[in-house]
Amino acid sequence: MASAFEDPLAICTERIRELRQSRKIAVSEMDALEAERTAVIEAIKLCQFELQFKTETVARRISELEAFESAIDEMSTSFESIMHMTEDLMHRSRKIGREDSSDDEGKDDAEELPETAGRR
């Protein structure tokens, strides 16, 4: 019957050894998880920094784009104004040219202007 019962001290010693081994594994897993957690936190901080930098870059580019669009609108408005003035001047020039040609037809060709008469 003695063989049916194991030594209680040996059973406790074996159980303690198993628990210590289990604890070592748990501690090493916790250390690995802590290291992974630290790495993830550092990666998140880096991503946040990059995101902030990119956000500032995008905001600056949007501001530049708005400035360029405003300048293009201004240039377009100025160009349209110049084109309108050019058309107006061309119209006036043609009108003046027609008036001059109608005045010249009414004058005698032999008649000279007083300023040019003395030059000949």
C-alpha positions in Angstrom: 0.0 0.0 0.0 2.9 2.3 0.5 3.5 2.3 -3.2 0.0 3.6 -3.9 0.7 6.8 -2.0 3.4 9.1 -3.2 5.5 11.2 -1.0 3.5 14.4 -0.2 6.8 16.4 -0.1 7.8 15.3 -3.5 4.3 16.2 -4.9 4.5 19.7 -3.3 8.1 20.1 -4.7 7.0 19.1 -8.2 4.0 21.4 -8.0 6.1 24.3 -6.9 8.6 23.6 -9.8 5.7 23.5 -12.3 4.3 26.8 -10.9 7.7 28.5 -11.0 8.2 27.4 -14.6 4.7 28.6 -15.4 5.5 31.9 -13.7 8.8 32.3 -15.6 6.9 31.8 -18.9 4.2 34.3 -17.8 6.9 36.8 -16.8 8.8 36.4 -20.1 5.5 36.7 -22.0 4.6 39.9 -20.0 8.1 41.3 -20.7 7.6 40.5 -24.4 4.2 42.1 -24.4 5.5 45.2 -22.5 8.3 45.5 -25.1 5.7 45.2 -27.9 3.5 47.8 -26.2 6.4 50.2 -25.9 7.3 49.7 -29.6 3.6 50.3 -30.6 3.5 53.4 -28.5 6.7 54.7 -30.2 5.2 53.9 -33.6 2.0 55.7 -32.7 4.0 58.8 -31.6 6.0 58.7 -34.9 2.8 58.3 -36.9 1.2 61.2 -35.0 4.3 63.4 -35.7 4.2 62.4 -39.4 0.5 63.1 -39.5 0.8 66.5 -37.9 3.6 67.3 -40.4 1.6 66.1 -43.4 -1.5 68.0 -42.1 0.5 71.2 -41.9 1.9 70.6 -45.4 -1.6 70.0 -46.7 -2.9 73.1 -45.0 -0.1 75.1 -46.5 -0.7 73.7 -49.9 -4.4 74.5 -49.7 -3.5 78.0 -48.7 -1.1 78.3 -51.7 -3.8 76.8 -54.0 -6.3 79.4 -52.8 -3.8 82.2 -53.3 -3.1 80.9 -56.8 -6.8 80.6 -57.7 -7.3 84.2 -56.4 -4.4 85.4 -58.5 -5.7 83.5 -61.6 -9.2 85.1 -61.1 -7.6 88.5 -60.8 -5.5 88.0 -63.9 -8.5 86.7 -65.8 -10.5 89.8 -64.7 -7.7 92.1 -65.7 -7.3 90.3 -69.0 -11.0 90.6 -69.8 -10.8 94.3 -68.9 -7.8 94.8 -71.2 -9.6 93.0 -74.0 -12.7 95.1 -73.5 -10.6 98.3 -73.5 -8.8 97.1 -76.7 -12.1 96.4 -78.4 -13.3 99.8 -77.3 -10.2 101.6 -78.6 -10.4 99.7 -81.9 -14.0 100.7 -82.2 -13.2 104.3 -81.5 -10.2 104.2 -83.8 -12.4 102.9 -86.7 -15.0 105.6 -85.9 -12.4 108.3 -85.9 -10.9 106.9 -89.1 -14.3 107.0 -90.8 -14.9 110.6 -89.6 -11.4 111.7 -90.9 -12.0 110.0 -94.3 -15.4 111.7 -94.6 -13.9 115.1 -93.7 -11.1 114.6 -96.3 -13.6 113.8 -99.0 -15.3 117.2 -98.5 -12.0 119.2 -98.8 -10.4 120.1 -102.0 -7.3 118.0 -102.8 -5.3 121.0 -104.0 -5.9 122.9 -100.8 -3.0 122.7 -98.4 -3.0 123.2 -94.7 -1.4 126.5 -93.5 1.3 124.7 -91.5 2.6 122.7 -94.5 2.2 125.4 -97.1 5.4 127.2 -96.2 7.6 124.1 -96.1 7.5 123.5 -99.8 
